[in-house]
Amino acid sequence: MATKNVQTDNALDDEVRAPVTKQQIIDSLCGLEKTAGFSIRIAELAIFEQLYQHLKGSEISIGEFTILRCIGLNPGLRQGVLADTLHVKWPSMTKLINALELRRLLKRVVPLNNRRSVELELTDEGQAMVTKYAPKFRAAESDIFSMLDDDEYRQLEKLLRKAAGWLQE
């Protein structure tokens, strides 16, 4: 099999290029940076990167905390309802719930009035975990969104809840 010779433009190879700036990259996105979906995705990545830094070394992940907090605020919540609300696939939610149950942070309860149903409740250890990490999550969020004033934050929160389909008007 013959090898194809690839010629390079020596002028480009020898040219000293100025470093590309963050703004140049943003300007080269051909308008994507002006679309809500793209901006939300990039913001999500930036926010989670900061959140991971704030919670480095924690014994609980962001997803685990979210699940425990939801169950703590809604004892008896069904797993499918939780999965649908958080947009988590049911098999993935089952794995998360199983892992939290193995760690004794939550328990499955079969209600007496409906033996086919399974409800989720926090154990004392699960509630202690939520109590321990809730202030850290609040502090991280406050820091991450410190560039917004209170009105901007409330507006952002409302718009995101609306986009998620969680806001009834």
Rosetta silent file (secondary structure, phi, psi, omega in degrees, C-alpha in Angstrom):
SEQUENCE: MATKNVQTDNALDDEVRAPVTKQQIIDSLCGLEKTAGFSIRIAELAIFEQLYQHLKGSEISIGEFTILRCIGLNPGLRQGVLADTLHVKWPSMTKLINALELRRLLKRVVPLNNRRSVELELTDEGQAMVTKYAPKFRAAESDIFSMLDDDEYRQLEKLLRKAAGWLQE
SCORE:     score description
SCORE:     0.000 S_00000001
   1 L     0.000  131.724 -177.170    0.000    0.000    0.000 S_00000001
   2 L   -78.161  142.843  177.006    1.430    3.361   -1.019 S_00000001
   3 L   -92.072  131.050 -179.460    1.995    6.029    1.567 S_00000001
   4 L   -83.362  128.867  176.185    0.528    9.382    0.699 S_00000001
   5 L   -82.499  129.499  178.493    2.904   12.289    1.094 S_00000001
   6 L  -108.413  121.874  178.296    1.318   15.193    2.878 S_00000001
   7 L   -92.270  140.770  176.866    2.814   18.568    2.174 S_00000001
   8 L  -111.978  154.720  177.360    2.619   21.233    4.793 S_00000001
   9 L   -84.096  102.488 -176.740    2.758   24.937    4.297 S_00000001
  10 H   -57.806  -31.091 -179.995    6.141   25.760    5.821 S_00000001
  11 H   -61.910  -39.813  178.539    5.171   29.395    6.098 S_00000001
  12 H   -70.720  -39.355 -179.841    2.359   28.400    8.498 S_00000001
  13 H   -64.500  -37.210 -176.363    4.594   26.005   10.423 S_00000001
  14 H   -84.633  -17.449 -176.881    7.276   28.640   10.877 S_00000001
  15 L   -67.852  137.300  175.708    4.885   31.475   11.659 S_00000001
  16 L   -87.679  120.366 -177.081    4.702   32.547   15.261 S_00000001
  17 L   -99.111  140.642  175.876    1.056   32.616   16.194 S_00000001
  18 L   -71.577  144.447  178.235   -0.411   34.838   18.829 S_00000001
  19 L   -60.325  143.323  178.131   -2.175   32.880   21.571 S_00000001
  20 L   -80.646  133.272 -179.556   -5.896   32.493   21.042 S_00000001
  21 L   -93.033  162.074  177.019   -7.937   34.272   23.684 S_00000001
  22 H   -58.453  -40.574 -179.532  -11.120   33.076   25.312 S_00000001
  23 H   -65.312  -36.561  177.833  -12.989   35.948   23.645 S_00000001
  24 H   -64.398  -39.118  177.456  -11.695   34.911   20.193 S_00000001
  25 H   -64.814  -45.674  178.883  -13.020   31.419   20.751 S_00000001
  26 H   -59.314  -42.869 -179.433  -16.386   32.800   21.868 S_00000001
  27 H   -67.502  -20.056 -177.374  -16.490   35.075   18.814 S_00000001
  28 L   -93.707    8.468 -177.167  -15.791   32.105   16.512 S_00000001
  29 L   -82.640    6.443  174.050  -18.806   30.059   17.621 S_00000001
  30 L    56.493   38.230  176.460  -20.847   31.369   14.670 S_00000001
  31 L    93.372  -11.433  179.131  -23.717   32.591   16.786 S_00000001
  32 H   -58.120  -34.733 -178.038  -24.013   29.537   19.033 S_00000001
  33 H   -66.042  -11.193  179.515  -23.000   31.705   21.976 S_00000001
  34 H  -102.288    7.906  177.509  -26.203   33.688   21.402 S_00000001
  35 L  -100.803  141.944 -176.433  -28.505   30.679   21.679 S_00000001
  36 H   -62.772  -45.997 -176.639  -30.122   29.866   25.001 S_00000001
  37 H   -60.085  -46.021  179.765  -29.546   26.102   24.840 S_00000001
  38 H   -64.851  -44.220 -179.391  -25.831   26.383   24.136 S_00000001
  39 H   -64.671  -38.559  177.614  -25.364   29.064   26.783 S_00000001
  40 H   -63.342  -43.161 -179.286  -27.273   27.017   29.361 S_00000001
  41 H   -63.476  -44.985  179.626  -25.080   23.978   28.641 S_00000001
  42 H   -66.072  -40.765  177.438  -21.829   25.954   28.940 S_00000001
  43 H   -62.683  -41.402  178.684  -23.102   27.654   32.109 S_00000001
  44 H   -58.898  -45.298  179.848  -24.042   24.245   33.539 S_00000001
  45 H   -62.773  -43.686 -179.890  -20.533   22.935   32.915 S_00000001
  46 H   -65.275  -42.051 -179.349  -18.936   26.011   34.479 S_00000001
  47 H   -64.801  -45.637 -179.315  -21.268   25.895   37.489 S_00000001
  48 H   -66.711  -35.342  176.387  -20.675   22.191   38.123 S_00000001
  49 H   -59.491  -44.129  178.781  -16.929   22.657   37.805 S_00000001
  50 H   -68.538  -39.436 -179.809  -17.102   25.295   40.540 S_00000001
  51 H   -63.610  -42.290  177.262  -19.493   23.205   42.626 S_00000001
  52 H   -60.289  -38.518  178.680  -17.142   20.200   42.472 S_00000001
  53 H   -64.629  -42.449  178.969  -14.317   22.450   43.676 S_00000001
  54 H   -63.418  -33.333 -172.861  -16.414   23.681   46.623 S_00000001
  55 L  -105.430   14.697 -179.874  -17.352   20.121   47.605 S_00000001
  56 L   -54.280  133.408  178.901  -13.999   18.483   46.991 S_00000001
  57 L    84.452    1.212  179.008  -13.415   15.711   49.500 S_00000001
  58 L   -71.913  154.763  178.985  -17.105   15.382   50.417 S_00000001
  59 L   -90.360   10.301 -177.916  -18.501   11.949   51.149 S_00000001
  60 L  -142.124  142.183  178.890  -21.545   12.623   48.979 S_00000001
  61 L   -87.181  168.606  178.545  -21.965   13.558   45.330 S_00000001
  62 H   -60.888  -44.723  179.939  -24.149   16.357   43.982 S_00000001
  63 H   -63.317  -42.782  178.826  -26.615   13.801   42.608 S_00000001
  64 H   -63.477  -43.280  178.672  -26.767   11.865   45.865 S_00000001
  65 H   -61.254  -44.158 -179.461  -27.348   15.030   47.861 S_00000001
  66 H   -58.643  -46.329 -179.971  -30.123   16.081   45.465 S_00000001
  67 H   -63.331  -47.727 -179.545  -31.881   12.742   45.810 S_00000001
  68 H   -61.946  -42.275 -179.975  -31.568   12.670   49.603 S_00000001
  69 H   -63.416  -44.510  178.839  -32.782   16.257   49.912 S_00000001
  70 H   -60.183  -43.786  179.596  -35.812   15.588   47.690 S_00000001
  71 H   -68.227  -39.573  178.817  -36.729   12.500   49.703 S_00000001
  72 H   -61.787  -36.552  179.443  -36.150   14.318   52.987 S_00000001
  73 H   -83.429  -14.734 -177.782  -38.520   17.081   51.960 S_00000001
  74 L  -136.710   65.334 -178.871  -41.027   14.593   50.517 S_00000001
  75 L   -56.955  138.142 -178.564  -41.068   11.441   52.672 S_00000001
  76 L    92.300    2.521  178.989  -42.900    8.633   50.903 S_00000001
  77 E   -59.946  138.728  176.830  -41.826    9.830   47.460 S_00000001
  78 E   -87.309  145.013 -175.237  -41.946    7.106   44.827 S_00000001
  79 H   -58.727  -42.032 -179.593  -38.760    6.351   42.903 S_00000001
  80 H   -65.073  -39.845  177.864  -40.345    6.764   39.450 S_00000001
  81 H   -63.532  -43.018  178.452  -41.779   10.165   40.325 S_00000001
  82 H   -62.412  -45.727  179.802  -38.362   11.265   41.565 S_00000001
  83 H   -60.522  -46.761 -178.974  -36.660    9.973   38.392 S_00000001
  84 H   -64.130  -41.649 -178.815  -39.155   11.710   36.124 S_00000001
  85 H   -64.375  -39.720 -178.027  -38.944   14.994   38.033 S_00000001
  86 H   -91.056    3.156 -179.507  -35.139   15.044   37.926 S_00000001
  87 L    57.103   44.398  176.565  -35.018   13.768   34.324 S_00000001
  88 L  -110.216  134.202  178.925  -33.018   10.699   35.339 S_00000001
  89 L   -62.893  143.257 -175.235  -33.605    7.443   33.477 S_00000001
  90 H   -55.908  -44.993  178.659  -35.356    4.874   35.646 S_00000001
  91 H   -61.926  -36.383  178.008  -32.532    2.268   35.501 S_00000001
  92 H   -67.416  -40.150  178.094  -30.015    4.951   36.511 S_00000001
  93 H   -64.621  -38.731  178.245  -32.241    6.063   39.380 S_00000001
  94 H   -59.846  -43.205  178.333  -32.540    2.441   40.527 S_00000001
  95 H   -62.753  -43.076  179.360  -28.749    2.178   40.709 S_00000001
  96 H   -63.612  -46.028 -179.331  -28.519    5.435   42.675 S_00000001
  97 H   -63.501  -43.083  178.319  -31.272    4.405   45.102 S_00000001
  98 H   -59.002  -44.125 -179.131  -29.684    0.954   45.572 S_00000001
  99 H   -64.159  -42.083  179.132  -26.309    2.553   46.369 S_00000001
 100 H   -68.019  -34.584  177.397  -27.864    4.975   48.867 S_00000001
 101 H   -68.124  -40.916  177.155  -29.799    2.129   50.460 S_00000001
 102 H   -61.281  -32.990  178.466  -26.588    0.061   50.796 S_00000001
 103 L   -82.755    1.294  179.116  -25.003    3.022   52.577 S_00000001
 104 L    63.014   34.422  179.308  -28.048    3.071   54.882 S_00000001
 105 L   -95.952  -20.112  174.801  -28.938    6.642   53.894 S_00000001
 106 E  -146.853  167.880  178.298  -32.472    5.787   52.761 S_00000001
 107 E  -139.742  152.803  174.708  -34.921    2.941   52.956 S_00000001
 108 E   -94.455  135.061 -178.669  -37.706    1.557   50.838 S_00000001
 109 E  -126.949  131.406  175.523  -41.041    1.270   52.597 S_00000001
 110 L   -96.151  114.702 -178.711  -44.077   -0.672   51.374 S_00000001
 111 L   -67.337  145.824 -178.463  -47.203    1.176   52.546 S_00000001
 112 L   -64.541  -31.773 -176.162  -49.855   -0.931   54.254 S_00000001
 113 L   -84.876   -5.804  178.113  -52.640    0.488   52.079 S_00000001
 114 L  -153.235   87.967 -174.182  -50.897   -0.357   48.773 S_00000001
 115 L   -67.671  -11.752  179.451  -48.629   -3.397   48.903 S_00000001
 116 L   -89.606   -9.475 -176.570  -47.648   -2.938   45.216 S_00000001
 117 L   -98.673  152.540  175.369  -46.151    0.491   45.837 S_00000001
 118 L  -129.180  128.282  179.523  -42.720    1.341   47.251 S_00000001
 119 E  -112.628  153.391 -178.864  -42.004    4.643   48.951 S_00000001
 120 E  -107.071  137.691  176.391  -38.647    6.171   49.825 S_00000001
 121 E  -139.152  149.238  174.950  -37.726    7.607   53.210 S_00000001
 122 E   -76.506  146.763  168.491  -34.483    8.858   54.696 S_00000001
 123 L   -84.845  173.877  175.281  -32.858    6.985   57.525 S_00000001
 124 H   -59.246  -38.358  178.594  -31.469    8.945   60.459 S_00000001
 125 H   -65.133  -39.242  178.303  -28.045    8.680   58.770 S_00000001
 126 H   -64.946  -42.529  177.979  -29.497   10.055   55.529 S_00000001
 127 H   -65.081  -38.159  177.858  -31.082   12.989   57.334 S_00000001
 128 H   -63.703  -37.422  178.717  -27.804   13.663   59.118 S_00000001
 129 H   -65.062  -44.116  178.206  -26.017   13.701   55.736 S_00000001
 130 H   -62.767  -46.062  179.667  -28.502   16.239   54.335 S_00000001
 131 H   -60.527  -39.328 -179.265  -28.200   18.371   57.466 S_00000001
 132 H   -68.168  -42.273 -171.848  -24.401   18.246   57.262 S_00000001
 133 H   -96.584  -14.926 -179.625  -24.087   19.159   53.577 S_00000001
 134 H   -56.588  -45.612  178.568  -27.024   21.539   53.019 S_00000001
 135 H   -63.109  -34.222  178.672  -25.070   24.575   54.307 S_00000001
 136 H   -67.511  -40.539  177.722  -22.116   23.661   52.069 S_00000001
 137 H   -66.269  -41.783  178.616  -24.349   23.439   49.006 S_00000001
 138 H   -63.737  -42.632  179.825  -26.016   26.763   49.867 S_00000001
 139 H   -65.331  -40.588  178.733  -22.641   28.457   50.389 S_00000001
 140 H   -63.371  -45.167  179.995  -21.304   27.038   47.112 S_00000001
 141 H   -63.786  -42.155  178.767  -24.343   28.262   45.190 S_00000001
 142 H   -59.564  -43.377  179.362  -24.110   31.694   46.796 S_00000001
 143 H   -67.297  -44.971 -177.834  -20.468   31.942   45.802 S_00000001
 144 H   -61.005  -38.609 -177.210  -21.025   30.622   42.267 S_00000001
 145 L  -101.429   22.770 -176.914  -23.787   33.149   41.578 S_00000001
 146 L   -64.289  -18.198  179.077  -22.183   36.053   43.431 S_00000001
 147 L   -76.405   -9.077  179.758  -22.013   38.055   40.176 S_00000001
 148 L  -101.638  140.660  171.855  -25.822   38.314   40.203 S_00000001
 149 L   -80.790  175.522 -173.949  -27.773   40.637   42.433 S_00000001
 150 H   -59.906  -42.296  179.861  -30.838   39.256   44.248 S_00000001
 151 H   -65.075  -41.363  178.597  -33.298   40.312   41.523 S_00000001
 152 H   -64.258  -41.175  179.416  -31.146   38.804   38.759 S_00000001
 153 H   -62.849  -47.270  179.518  -30.809   35.564   40.711 S_00000001
 154 H   -61.442  -39.897  178.836  -34.576   35.305   41.278 S_00000001
 155 H   -65.307  -44.752  178.102  -35.192   36.058   37.573 S_00000001
 156 H   -59.919  -47.838 -179.765  -32.651   33.416   36.489 S_00000001
 157 H   -58.839  -44.356 -179.555  -34.154   30.861   38.847 S_00000001
 158 H   -64.283  -43.964 -179.082  -37.670   31.592   37.568 S_00000001
 159 H   -65.864  -39.744  178.842  -36.643   31.367   33.908 S_00000001
 160 H   -68.206  -39.029  176.659  -34.779   28.094   34.433 S_00000001
 161 H   -64.338  -37.474  177.841  -37.726   26.600   36.325 S_00000001
 162 H   -66.244  -45.002  179.359  -39.983   27.676   33.476 S_00000001
 163 H   -63.174  -33.231  179.538  -37.645   26.135   30.878 S_00000001
 164 L   -77.198   -9.751 -177.612  -37.576   22.904   32.912 S_00000001
 165 L    81.531   18.936 -178.328  -41.383   22.817   32.906 S_00000001
 166 L   -98.255   -4.589 -175.202  -41.579   23.212   36.671 S_00000001
 167 L  -106.321  120.077  176.238  -43.252   26.613   36.761 S_00000001
 168 L   -92.806  126.874  177.570  -47.017   26.795   36.599 S_00000001
 169 L  -116.907    0.000    0.000  -48.345   30.147   35.421 S_00000001
